[in-house]
Amino acid sequence: MLRRMLAAACLCLTLAACMPASQAQPQAAPEFAGIKRWINSAPLTLERLRGKVVLVEFWTFECGNCLNVVPHVNAWHRQYAQDGLVVVGVHTPEYETEKVDANVDAAVKRLRIEYAVAQDNDYRTWDAYANRYWPVLYLIDRDGRVVYRHIGEGGYAETEARIRALLDTAPAAAPNA
């Protein structure tokens, strides 16, 4: 019985990790919550980023898949920041060593990450997004809605196409006063 349950759990995790990018109905992006500290940036809020396209990357420095995604995220940050893309890496630790500030700083330096990194040691932002995997990329449109999600590695051309499409859209309408 236990063997069947483990096999079913493994199958579910494998299928979830290999899911194609989400094309679900846009929903309001959760705010960054419980961030211990920010690296490469003053504290950010999605409210203040309204009008920008935001890429939120959930990662951790001991995750091999995350390390394979980081170069692509670095490239998008360098290529599209001047066009209005804001990248926020939400570092959510899997292991105790990944909670140590000096270890996170060393990883950011080693990986040459120049975009904002939010250290989410208590999983508050992770939980707000109902996230369950590393790595995951979320794209947030200029109106503050999650419009795209990609779990795991790969899908880089599709993700970049979505970034380009969102950057080409008109800015959000000004809120009524």
Backbone hydrogen bonds in HBPLUS format (Angstrom, degrees):
<---DONOR---> <-ACCEPTOR-->    atom                        ^
c    i                          cat <-CA-CA->   ^        H-A-AA   ^      H-
h    n   atom  resd res      DA  || num        DHA   H-A  angle D-A-AA Bond
n    s   type  num  typ     dist DA aas  dist angle  dist       angle   num
A0005-MET N   A0001-MET O   3.02 MM   4  6.36 158.7  2.07 151.5 157.5     1
A0006-LEU N   A0002-LEU O   2.92 MM   4  6.16 159.6  1.96 151.3 156.6     2
A0007-ALA N   A0003-ARG O   2.95 MM   4  6.14 157.2  2.00 145.1 151.8     3
A0008-ALA N   A0004-ARG O   2.86 MM   4  6.07 158.7  1.91 149.7 155.4     4
A0009-ALA N   A0005-MET O   2.90 MM   4  6.09 156.9  1.95 146.8 153.3     5
A0010-CYS N   A0006-LEU O   2.90 MM   4  6.10 161.9  1.94 151.2 155.7     6
A0011-LEU N   A0007-ALA O   2.96 MM   4  6.16 158.1  2.01 146.9 153.0     7
A0012-CYS N   A0008-ALA O   2.96 MM   4  6.19 161.8  2.00 149.9 154.5     8
A0013-LEU N   A0009-ALA O   2.98 MM   4  6.23 163.8  2.01 152.8 156.8     9
A0014-THR N   A0010-CYS O   2.90 MM   4  6.06 160.9  1.94 150.6 156.2    10
A0015-LEU N   A0011-LEU O   2.90 MM   4  6.09 166.2  1.92 155.1 158.6    11
A0016-ALA N   A0012-CYS O   2.90 MM   4  6.05 160.4  1.94 149.2 155.1    12
A0017-ALA N   A0013-LEU O   2.90 MM   4  6.02 158.3  1.94 148.3 154.2    13
A0018-CYS N   A0014-THR O   3.11 MM   4  6.24 134.3  2.32 140.7 152.1    14
A0018-CYS N   A0015-LEU O   3.25 MM   3  5.18 133.1  2.48  93.5 105.9    15
A0019-MET N   A0016-ALA O   3.25 MM   3  5.15 165.6  2.27 103.8 107.0    16
A0022-SER N   A0149-ARG O   2.66 MM 127  4.92 152.1  1.74 142.3 151.7    17
A0027-GLN N   A0146-VAL O   3.33 MM 119  5.42 148.8  2.43 132.6 139.8    18
A0146-VAL N   A0027-GLN O   2.67 MM 119  5.42 151.6  1.75 173.6 164.4    19
A0029-ALA N   A0144-GLY O   2.86 MM 115  5.81 171.5  1.87 156.0 153.1    20
A0036-LYS N   A0119-GLN O   2.79 MM  83  5.49 151.9  1.87 174.8 169.9    21
A0119-GLN N   A0037-ARG O   2.95 MM  82  5.51 173.9  1.95 173.3 173.5    22
A0039-ILE N   A0117-VAL O   2.81 MM  78  4.99 156.9  1.86 148.4 155.7    23
A0117-VAL N   A0039-ILE O   2.93 MM  78  4.99 156.5  1.99 148.3 150.8    24
A0049-LEU N   A0045-THR O   3.09 MM   4  6.35 131.4  2.33 136.7 150.6    25
A0050-ARG N   A0047-GLU O   3.39 MM   3  5.42 164.0  2.41 101.5 105.6    26
A0052-LYS N   A0049-LEU O   2.90 MM   3  5.61 147.6  2.01 148.2 151.2    27
A0051-GLY N   A0142-ARG O   2.88 MM  91  4.24 145.6  2.00 127.5 134.5    28
A0053-VAL N   A0084-GLY O   3.24 MM  31  6.17 154.5  2.31 140.8 147.6    29
A0086-VAL N   A0053-VAL O   2.81 MM  33  6.21 156.8  1.87 159.1 167.1    30
A0054-VAL N   A0140-ILE O   3.01 MM  86  4.99 162.8  2.04 142.1 147.4    31
A0140-ILE N   A0054-VAL O   2.77 MM  86  4.99 158.1  1.82 154.2 159.9    32
A0055-LEU N   A0086-VAL O   2.84 MM  31  6.22 158.3  1.89 152.3 159.0    33
A0088-VAL N   A0055-LEU O   2.86 MM  33  6.20 164.5  1.88 166.8 168.0    34
A0056-VAL N   A0138-TYR O   2.83 MM  82  5.06 162.6  1.86 151.7 156.7    35
A0138-TYR N   A0056-VAL O   2.80 MM  82  5.06 155.5  1.86 149.1 156.9    36
A0057-GLU N   A0088-VAL O   2.90 MM  31  6.24 162.7  1.93 151.1 155.7    37
A0090-VAL N   A0057-GLU O   2.67 MM  33  5.82 156.6  1.73 144.7 153.2    38
A0058-PHE N   A0136-VAL O   2.86 MM  78  5.21 164.3  1.89 158.6 161.4    39
A0136-VAL N   A0058-PHE O   3.27 MM  78  5.21 147.4  2.38 131.0 138.6    40
A0059-TRP N   A0090-VAL O   3.09 MM  31  6.22 162.6  2.12 143.3 145.6    41
A0092-THR N   A0059-TRP O   2.99 MM  33  6.22 148.7  2.09 163.3 171.7    42
A0063-CYS N   A0060-THR O   3.25 MM   3  5.73 165.2  2.27 120.8 122.7    43
A0067-LEU N   A0063-CYS O   3.00 MM   4  6.36 156.2  2.06 153.7 160.4    44
A0068-ASN N   A0064-GLY O   3.15 MM   4  6.45 137.7  2.34 141.6 152.4    45
A0068-ASN N   A0065-ASN O   3.15 MM   3  5.14 129.1  2.42  93.9 107.3    46
A0069-VAL N   A0065-ASN O   3.18 MM   4  6.49 131.8  2.43 140.0 152.4    47
A0069-VAL N   A0066-CYS O   3.01 MM   3  5.13 134.6  2.22  99.9 112.8    48
A0070-VAL N   A0066-CYS O   3.03 MM   4  6.28 150.6  2.12 156.3 164.0    49
A0072-HIS N   A0069-VAL O   2.95 MM   3  5.55 128.8  2.22 119.3 132.0    50
A0073-VAL N   A0069-VAL O   3.17 MM   4  6.50 158.1  2.22 151.2 157.9    51
A0074-ASN N   A0070-VAL O   2.80 MM   4  6.01 164.3  1.82 163.9 168.4    52
A0075-ALA N   A0071-PRO O   3.01 MM   4  6.16 155.7  2.07 138.3 144.6    53
A0076-TRP N   A0072-HIS O   2.94 MM   4  6.26 159.5  1.99 150.3 155.5    54
A0077-HIS N   A0073-VAL O   2.92 MM   4  6.13 160.9  1.96 152.1 157.4    55
A0078-ARG N   A0074-ASN O   2.98 MM   4  6.27 166.4  2.00 153.6 156.6    56
A0079-GLN N   A0075-ALA O   2.85 MM   4  6.00 159.3  1.89 151.6 157.9    57
A0080-TYR N   A0076-TRP O   2.85 MM   4  5.70 161.9  1.88 152.9 156.3    58
A0081-ALA N   A0077-HIS O   3.12 MM   4  5.39 140.1  2.29 142.0 143.8    59
A0083-ASP N   A0080-TYR O   2.93 MM   3  5.10 143.3  2.07 104.2 115.8    60
A0085-LEU N   A0080-TYR O   3.17 MM   5  5.51 165.0  2.19 139.2 136.0    61
A0084-GLY N   A0081-ALA O   3.05 MM   3  5.31 164.6  2.08 110.4 115.1    62
A0089-GLY N   A0116-ALA O   2.81 MM  27  6.17 169.5  1.82 159.1 158.0    63
A0118-ALA N   A0089-GLY O   2.75 MM  29  6.14 153.6  1.82 154.0 163.3    64
A0091-HIS N   A0118-ALA O   2.82 MM  27  5.99 143.3  1.96 150.4 162.5    65
A0120-ASP N   A0091-HIS O   2.89 MM  29  5.77 157.4  1.95 143.2 150.5    66
A0098-GLU N   A0095-TYR O   2.97 MM   3  5.43 144.6  2.09 110.7 121.2    67
A0099-LYS N   A0096-GLU O   2.97 MM   3  5.42 164.9  1.99 116.8 120.9    68
A0103-ASN N   A0100-VAL O   2.98 MM   3  5.35 123.9  2.31 107.9 122.4    69
A0104-VAL N   A0100-VAL O   3.05 MM   4  6.42 156.4  2.11 157.3 164.8    70
A0105-ASP N   A0101-ASP O   2.83 MM   4  6.09 167.1  1.85 160.6 164.6    71
A0106-ALA N   A0102-ALA O   2.95 MM   4  6.07 158.1  2.00 140.9 146.8    72
A0107-ALA N   A0103-ASN O   3.02 MM   4  6.22 154.2  2.09 142.1 148.8    73
A0108-VAL N   A0104-VAL O   2.92 MM   4  6.19 163.2  1.95 156.6 160.8    74
A0109-LYS N   A0105-ASP O   2.97 MM   4  6.20 159.0  2.02 150.2 156.1    75
A0110-ARG N   A0106-ALA O   2.79 MM   4  5.95 166.8  1.81 151.0 155.2    76
A0111-LEU N   A0107-ALA O   2.85 MM   4  5.90 158.9  1.89 151.5 156.6    77
A0113-ILE N   A0108-VAL O   2.99 MM   5  5.22 161.6  2.02 154.4 157.3    78
A0112-ARG N   A0109-LYS O   3.07 MM   3  4.97 153.2  2.14 101.0 109.2    79
A0123-TYR N   A0120-ASP O   3.12 MM   3  5.43 167.1  2.14 116.1 118.7    80
A0127-ASP N   A0123-TYR O   2.88 MM   4  5.84 159.1  1.92 137.1 142.7    81
A0128-ALA N   A0124-ARG O   3.00 MM   4  6.11 149.0  2.10 134.9 143.8    82
A0129-TYR N   A0125-THR O   3.07 MM   4  6.34 144.9  2.19 150.8 158.5    83
A0131-ASN N   A0126-TRP O   3.01 MM   5  5.34 167.1  2.02 160.7 156.8    84
A0130-ALA N   A0127-ASP O   2.88 MM   3  4.69 153.1  1.95 100.2 108.9    85
A0152-GLY N   A0135-PRO O   2.81 MM  17  5.13 171.4  1.81 157.3 154.8    86
A0137-LEU N   A0150-HIS O   2.85 MM  13  5.13 162.3  1.88 149.7 155.6    87
A0150-HIS N   A0137-LEU O   2.83 MM  13  5.13 152.5  1.91 145.7 153.0    88
A0139-LEU N   A0148-TYR O   2.96 MM   9  5.06 159.1  2.00 133.2 137.3    89
A0147-VAL N   A0139-LEU O   2.90 MM   8  5.89 163.2  1.93 159.8 165.3    90
A0141-ASP N   A0145-ARG O   2.87 MM   4  5.44 156.5  1.92 152.8 151.0    91
A0144-GLY N   A0141-ASP O   2.93 MM   3  5.43 163.2  1.95 121.4 123.4    92
A0159-THR N   A0155-GLY O   2.88 MM   4  6.09 162.0  1.92 155.5 161.1    93
A0160-GLU N   A0156-TYR O   2.89 MM   4  6.04 165.2  1.92 148.9 153.3    94
A0161-ALA N   A0157-ALA O   2.88 MM   4  6.05 153.0  1.96 144.6 152.5    95
A0162-ARG N   A0158-GLU O   2.98 MM   4  6.26 152.9  2.06 146.7 153.6    96
A0163-ILE N   A0159-THR O   2.92 MM   4  6.26 153.2  1.99 149.7 157.6    97
A0164-ARG N   A0160-GLU O   2.91 MM   4  6.18 168.5  1.93 154.9 156.9    98
A0165-ALA N   A0161-ALA O   2.91 MM   4  6.12 159.9  1.95 147.0 152.9    99
A0166-LEU N   A0162-ARG O   2.92 MM   4  6.09 161.5  1.95 149.2 153.8   100
A0167-LEU N   A0163-ILE O   2.94 MM   4  6.17 153.5  2.01 152.1 159.8   101
A0168-ASP N   A0164-ARG O   3.06 MM   4  6.24 135.3  2.26 143.1 154.4   102
A0168-ASP N   A0165-ALA O   3.24 MM   3  5.19 132.6  2.48  93.6 106.1   103
A0169-THR N   A0166-LEU O   3.27 MM   3  5.31 154.0  2.35  99.5 107.1   104
